[in-house]
Every structure is written in structure tokens, then in C-alpha cells.
Amino acid sequence: MTRSIYDFAEYESDKEAEKRDTTYSYSGQENLGWLLRKPTSVTAHVEGKKLIHKTIYEPSTGNVLETQPPAGESKETETGTYAGQFGSAGEANGEFSSPKGVAVASDGDVYVVDANNHRVQEFSSSGTYITQWGSKGTGNGQFEIPWAVAIASDGDVYVTDVELDRVQEFSSSGTYITQWGSEGKEDGQFKSPKSIAVASNGDVYVVDTGNDRVQEFTSTGTYIKQWGSIGTENGQFNSPQAIAIAASGDVYVAGFEDKVQEFTSAGEYITKWDSEGKGYGQMSDPAGIAVAANAMCTLAK
């Protein structure tokens, strides 16, 4: 069973809408005039809750506020019950500038890739700021454009960087451990790696977006294998964007070809669903995916 989180926008008074398909909806307090755009990441909470990041714009200026939907009375929707929010635009602790990825550790702590601030921030499950690490640069522990984050069962944190074409591994507190990857098409190289997931055995799967493939590594970065090529056939990709791993070990990959494909842990194609549109179970350029413990897939579009 698949549940989609639908792309929606709201516009203030007679502000002209973008030339794209939208459906009009509110979340939290109504009539605030915030412009809600595509979520860039989604993850399944360890307690079953979903954390959905949406990019939010201030309609009078067009500035990105980068926060969760506005707080308000909790209400049931087709995408779940609104649970809470944290964050605002800025550079201080707990603030964000273009957060791109989010992951939840087994203890409930939430790790957010704060891309334009070149850092990762850690919060409690209720949104209380804990710590951060990273700065702009190319050295160990630094980032240019960090994009995605994944947490291993031992608590180690893996972060991709689409500008430096590498993966860095950190301890749960942010201590640098190791890194791997460089720009290219060879085994273990990347071109804009945009998503990452860690299997229960510790293997790390990276969506190598610019090379239209998935690569698998050991927990320390040793190359294991890859699969995928550009195309529209089963097992092929056209700018894959997101990856998630089920408890069974099956791997789910979503991308701009308006489909989700399921593979075995060894990369063997199993099935797909690819109904383009705005209806239930349909999708348009899915950019995030998560698999809950009951094997239900949640998409961010």
C-alpha cells in the first residue's frame, strides 16, 4: 500500500500562481498566505510518526522561510495528523537555511542537513536543539552542499555532499570518522549523490543521481556493487532522487521519472508503481521516500 503526500500550494489574495499544476489546501492555521511548495525530504519516525519537511515562502517577498507547516489546531487530513514543528530561517542554533535531508535515530533524535549553513543539526524528538557540526569547506568534516543524511543502527551518521561528490561518516555526536567518493563515473565515484540509506547489516546505499545508478558500500566505504543506467525500462533511472530500505532488505528508489522501483538488496528488479498524476496513489517527481516498519511506503513530492 502506498500513501502519497501531495504537492500543494496556497497563494495570498490575487498573487499570480506559478504556471504549474497545484491543488489548494491549508495546514495548521488558515489564511496566513504562506506559499507551501514541494517537500524535499520525508522520514518515518521510530514511533511511527512522520516528519515532513516543506519549503515555505513568504508571499510578499518570496524569501524562503524554511520551516515546517504553521502551528495550529491539530486536524486529520489525508496525509496524517499534524504533530508539531521546529525551526525558522537563520544561522543560529536551531535555525535553517534550505534544509535538505532529515533522519531519525533509534533513540528518537532528529538529524537535519542544513544545506546553506553547511552543517548538520541534531534535535530531540520534540525539536529541542542538541548540537551541530560542519562548516563551509572541503576538509574533513566540512561541507559545500550537504544533501542527505542516514543513521546506522550503531548511531553513526552518513552525509552526502552533492558538490564535493562524497559521503562522510560521523559519530552520533558529530566526530568525523571517514569519507569516500570523488567526482566521476567509476566504481565508488559520484555525480551529485542525493540520497543515502543504511541497511540493517550496515551496508550503505547511495543514490548516484547524476550517474543514474545506485551504489552499495560497506559501512566503512568499501565498494560492493552498483545497478542502474539511464533509461525508462525496468531497473533503469532518470535522475533518481530518493532511496529507502525496508526491514526485509528490499530497496525502494524514487525519482523524476514519476515512479518508484523496488529491488532486492542485491539490486535485482522486483516491481514498480508509476502512475503519474495528483490522485491517490499517483505521483509527480517524487523527491523523498520512507518505509515504515509495516512496509508502508510514504512519498514526498
Disulfide bonds with the S-S distance in Angstrom:
none
